[in-house]
Structures are given as structure tokens and as C-alpha cells.
Amino acid sequence: MRPYEILDVFTGTPLAGNPLAVVHEADGLSTDRMQAIAAEFNLSETIFLHAPQGDAVPARIFTPRDEMPFAGHPTVGGSVAQALKTGASQLALTLPAGRVDVTITGGDVRRATFDAPVLPRAEPLDIAVEDLARLVNLDPADIVTDTYRPARITSGPWFTAIPVRRVAALADARFMTGHVGVLGDAPRSLYLVAKGADGYRARMFAPFSGIEEDPATGSAAVALAAMVLAAETPPDGTHAVAIRQGVEMGRASDITISAEVAGGALKRVSLSGEAVVIARGTLLV
């Protein structure tokens, strides 16, 4: 029997944000069993925390269909769960993408902050804007192609990022899976982002990974830094970016990234978010 918790992540409000299952004491679980448990929870991701090795906790992350080398929302939620268990204000997770050192702050609602284990990058996307618009149920005029441009972006997982001209247009977006062929070999996880007055608004669709829509996607938010760098060429220094996601689902989530730029290049990207426990139980399998 193994204890588990459900946390709402990227929020301090229960029943908002992005739900996450955290399985403690995961030693002895095979990859197939972890994948089956993640499918049973059927949340965007489930994180499995193993017994500490040295000063770090080995962890693995699964969607209902796939394992991920890194993802922001389970790293935040898993770190908060581990901190609540141990009382630590500093801890480390060892993920397939690498070691992540995490700082925990707060009281009843904890906040996790950490540097992304992989620096994000963006690559050009050679798909006609008309095809992208059909794919996401928008008008071609709603797709930005002048400053920001559609791109493949990654901070571990890959996304097809589509910049949208108006925040209001995000409400009409859908992943029209019948048109998925236009992506070719581009990622089938779609990250739509619009720049607003107070930061960015985003939606993420990944039905081919078992996620119809994700209320918050930390790894995509980290990767967004590469798009911002290419579009806006910010000066050297540290720049904070706020991303709100999940609004259209009724699961508003707030993600903060901080990007350090030196010599016109990204040198470091950190991610920060809150999490709150809403349930605890025991796995009997």
C-alpha cells in the first residue's frame, strides 16, 4: 500500500488550477504499473516519488499515456507534497531530464520555485497559416506571423506553439483532430498563447497524449521564454513573465517564469507556482 495525494497546482485556491496525483513510496513499481496508475487517475500528469538517494528524491512523471522527462506542474506539486511531508524548505528531485533543485516558501499554501533543467529553445515551423488556423478553429487573421511566429518549442517536452493575436480569440480555439495531418512531424501538443495587458494567456491541447486540454502547462510556459526572446529581443537582465491558463476550463492557473538574458541569449529560466493539497488516500495496488 502506498500513500497518495491530490494537489491543485499553479493556484492557492482548492478546486482551481491543474490537479495532480502524487504517489509517495513508489519504489518497486514497474514502469508499466506506474503508467497504469497514471491512466487510472486520468489527470494531466501523475508524479511518483521514490525513497531519497543522497540529497535528492528520484521522481518519474506520467500522463495517462506517456512518460515525460520533465513537466512543470508535477515538479511544482511533487515538490510541495514532499516539503509538506518532510518540512524541508530546500529539496531536489532527480527527473529523467536532470536534477531540479527546488526552493519552497509559504505557509498553508506553499510555492515551489526552481530552474528548468533544460534551457528552452524554439525552431521555425513550416506550416501554412491557413492550415494552422483550420487546425485550431480560428481565422487566419487571428494567427500572429509578424513579430511572434508559430514554432516548435521545448524545455524537455515538445509543443507546437501558435501565437494568437487577441486574448478573446482563445475562447474559440479547438483542436480539430480531423486536420492533424497538417502538422506532419511537428508536435501534436498544441500551445496557443496570446499577449495581454498583464502578461500572457494560454491554452494547451494534447488529446493524442490523453489530455483533451491542460489547465496549466509549466514546461510550455518555460519554453515560451524562447519565443519571447526571438520576438522581442529583451535587453540583458532578468525578466519576469506571467502566464494565466485554464480560464476557459474554469480552472484558472497562474504560472510565473523568470528568464535571465545575457549577450542576447537565454542563460537561465526559472518557474514558480503555488500548490494546495485537496485529498489524501492509499493505493491498494
C-alpha positions in Angstrom: 0.0 0.0 0.0 1.3 3.4 -0.9 0.0 6.9 0.2 -1.0 9.3 -2.5 -2.3 12.9 -2.5 -4.2 15.1 -5.0 -2.9 18.7 -5.2 -4.2 21.6 -7.2 -1.2 23.2 -8.8 -0.5 26.7 -10.0 -3.1 28.0 -7.6 -3.6 28.7 -3.9 -7.4 28.0 -4.3 -8.8 24.5 -3.9 -10.6 23.2 -6.9 -8.8 25.6 -9.3 -5.5 25.2 -11.1 -4.3 21.9 -12.5 -5.0 18.7 -10.5 -2.0 16.4 -9.9 -1.7 13.0 -8.3 1.4 12.5 -6.2 2.3 8.9 -5.3 4.7 8.5 -2.4 6.9 5.5 -1.6 6.9 4.4 -5.3 9.9 2.1 -5.0 9.2 -1.3 -6.5 6.7 -0.1 -9.0 7.5 -1.1 -12.6 7.2 1.3 -15.5 4.1 -0.5 -16.7 2.4 -0.3 -13.3 3.2 3.4 -12.9 1.7 4.0 -16.4 -1.4 2.1 -15.5 -1.8 4.0 -12.2 -1.5 7.3 -14.1 -4.1 6.1 -16.5 -6.4 5.2 -13.6 -6.0 8.7 -12.1 -6.6 10.1 -15.6 -5.2 13.5 -14.7 -2.9 15.6 -16.9 0.1 14.0 -15.0 0.9 11.8 -12.1 4.3 12.0 -10.3 5.9 9.1 -8.5 8.3 9.9 -5.7 10.8 7.3 -4.6 12.9 7.0 -1.5 15.6 9.7 -1.3 19.0 8.8 -2.7 21.6 11.1 -1.1 20.1 14.6 -1.0 17.7 14.1 -3.9 14.3 12.3 -4.4 14.1 10.3 -7.6 10.9 11.0 -9.4 9.1 10.0 -12.6 6.2 11.7 -14.4 3.4 10.1 -16.5 0.5 11.4 -18.5 -2.4 8.9 -18.9 -0.5 7.6 -22.0 3.2 8.5 -21.8 6.2 9.1 -19.6 7.6 12.7 -19.6 11.3 13.6 -18.9 10.2 16.9 -17.3 7.0 18.8 -16.7 6.4 21.9 -14.6 3.1 21.2 -12.9 4.2 17.8 -11.4 7.5 19.3 -10.4 5.8 22.1 -8.5 3.2 19.8 -7.0 5.5 16.9 -6.2 8.0 19.3 -4.5 5.3 20.9 -2.4 4.0 17.4 -1.4 7.5 16.3 -0.4 8.1 19.5 1.5 4.8 19.1 3.4 5.9 15.6 4.3 9.4 16.5 5.5 9.2 20.1 6.5 12.0 21.0 4.0 12.4 24.4 2.5 15.1 23.2 0.1 14.9 19.9 -1.8 15.9 18.3 -5.0 14.1 16.0 -7.4 16.0 13.8 -9.9 14.0 13.5 -13.1 14.9 11.8 -16.4 15.7 15.3 -17.7 18.1 16.0 -14.9 18.3 17.2 -11.3 15.9 20.0 -10.2 16.8 22.0 -7.0 13.6 23.5 -5.5 13.0 26.3 -3.0 9.8 26.1 -1.0 8.2 29.1 0.5 4.8 29.9 2.1 2.6 28.6 4.9 -0.7 26.9 4.4 -0.3 27.4 0.6 3.3 26.5 -0.5 5.1 27.9 -3.5 7.8 26.0 -5.4 10.5 27.8 -7.4 13.2 26.1 -9.5 15.4 26.5 -12.5 14.3 24.5 -15.5 16.7 21.5 -16.0 16.8 22.2 -19.8 17.2 25.6 -21.4 14.3 26.2 -23.8 14.6 26.6 -27.5 12.4 27.4 -30.4 12.6 26.2 -34.0 10.8 27.5 -37.1 7.5 25.8 -38.1 7.0 25.5 -41.8 3.2 25.1 -41.9 0.8 27.5 -43.8 -1.1 29.8 -41.5 -4.3 28.8 -43.2 -3.7 25.2 -42.2 -2.8 26.1 -38.7 -6.0 28.2 -38.4 -8.2 25.3 -39.6 -6.4 23.0 -37.1 -7.3 25.3 -34.1 -10.7 26.5 -35.4 -9.6 30.1 -35.8 -9.5 32.7 -38.6 -6.0 33.0 -40.3 -6.1 36.7 -39.2 -6.0 35.5 -35.6 -2.6 33.8 -36.0 0.4 36.1 -35.4 3.1 35.7 -38.0 4.9 39.1 -37.9 6.6 39.6 -34.5 5.8 36.3 -32.8 5.8 33.3 -35.2 4.4 29.7 -35.0 7.2 27.5 -33.8 8.2 24.2 -32.3 9.2 24.9 -28.7 10.7 22.7 -26.0 12.1 22.7 -22.5 12.1 18.9 -22.4 8.7 18.0 -23.9 7.9 19.5 -27.4 5.0 21.7 -28.3 3.7 23.3 -31.5 3.3 26.9 -30.3 0.8 29.1 -32.1 0.7 32.8 -31.2 -2.8 34.3 -31.3 -3.4 37.9 -31.9 -6.3 38.5 -29.4 -6.9 37.0 -26.0 -10.6 36.9 -26.8 -9.9 34.6 -29.8 -8.6 31.9 -27.4 -12.2 31.2 -26.3 -13.0 29.9 -29.8 -9.9 27.7 -30.1 -10.4 23.9 -30.5 -8.0 21.1 -31.6 -9.7 19.9 -34.8 -8.2 16.5 -34.8 -9.5 15.7 -38.2 -6.9 18.2 -39.5 -4.0 16.8 -37.5 -2.2 15.7 -40.7 -1.2 19.3 -41.4 1.3 19.0 -38.5 3.4 16.4 -40.4 6.2 15.6 -37.9 5.5 18.7 -35.7 4.5 18.0 -32.1 0.8 17.1 -31.5 0.7 19.0 -28.3 -0.7 22.5 -29.2 0.2 25.5 -27.1 -1.8 28.6 -28.0 -0.7 31.9 -26.5 -1.9 35.5 -26.7 -0.2 38.5 -25.2 -2.5 40.6 -23.0 -2.2 43.7 -20.9 -1.0 41.9 -17.8 1.1 39.1 -19.3 0.2 36.1 -21.4 -2.9 33.9 -21.7 -2.6 30.4 -22.9 -4.4 27.1 -23.8 -2.8 23.7 -24.3 -4.4 20.8 -26.1 -2.8 17.3 -26.2 -5.6 14.7 -27.0 -3.0 12.4 -28.5 -1.4 12.1 -25.1 -4.7 11.6 -23.4 -5.1 15.3 -22.4 -8.0 17.0 -24.1 -7.0 20.3 -22.6 -4.5 21.1 -19.8 -5.4 23.7 -17.2 -1.7 24.6 -16.8 1.5 23.5 -18.6 4.7 24.6 -16.8 7.1 23.1 -19.4 5.3 25.0 -22.2 5.5 28.2 -20.1 9.2 27.7 -19.7 9.6 27.1 -23.4 7.6 30.2 -24.1 10.7 32.2 -23.0 12.5 31.1 -26.2 9.6 32.5 -28.3 9.6 35.8 -26.3 13.4 36.1 -26.8 13.1 35.6 -30.5 10.2 38.1 -30.9 11.1 40.9 -28.5 14.9 40.7 -28.1 14.8 41.8 -24.5 17.9 43.5 -23.0 20.3 41.7 -20.9 19.0 41.1 -17.3 16.3 39.2 -15.6 12.7 39.4 -16.9 9.6 38.0 -15.2 6.7 36.8 -17.3 3.2 35.9 -16.0 1.1 33.3 -17.8 -2.5 32.5 -17.0 -4.0 29.3 -18.4 -7.1 27.2 -17.8 -9.6 30.1 -17.8 -11.8 28.6 -20.5 -12.0 25.4 -18.4 -13.0 27.1 -15.2 -9.6 26.1 -13.7 -7.6 29.4 -13.7 -3.9 28.7 -13.2 -1.1 31.2 -12.7 2.4 30.5 -13.7 5.4 32.8 -13.3 8.7 32.3 -15.2 11.8 34.4 -14.8 14.3 34.5 -17.7 17.9 35.6 -17.4 19.3 37.0 -20.6 23.0 37.7 -21.2 24.6 38.5 -24.5 21.2 38.2 -26.3 20.9 34.5 -25.2 18.9 32.7 -22.5 21.2 31.7 -19.6 18.6 30.5 -17.1 14.8 30.1 -16.8 13.1 29.5 -13.5 9.5 28.6 -12.9 7.4 29.3 -9.9 3.9 28.3 -8.8 1.7 27.6 -5.8 0.0 24.3 -4.9 -2.5 23.2 -2.3 -3.4 19.6 -1.1 -7.1 18.7 -1.6 -7.2 15.0 -0.9 -5.1 12.1 0.6 -5.6 8.4 0.3 -3.9 5.0 -0.1 -3.2 3.0 -3.2 -4.1 -0.7 -2.7 -2.3 -1.9 -5.8 
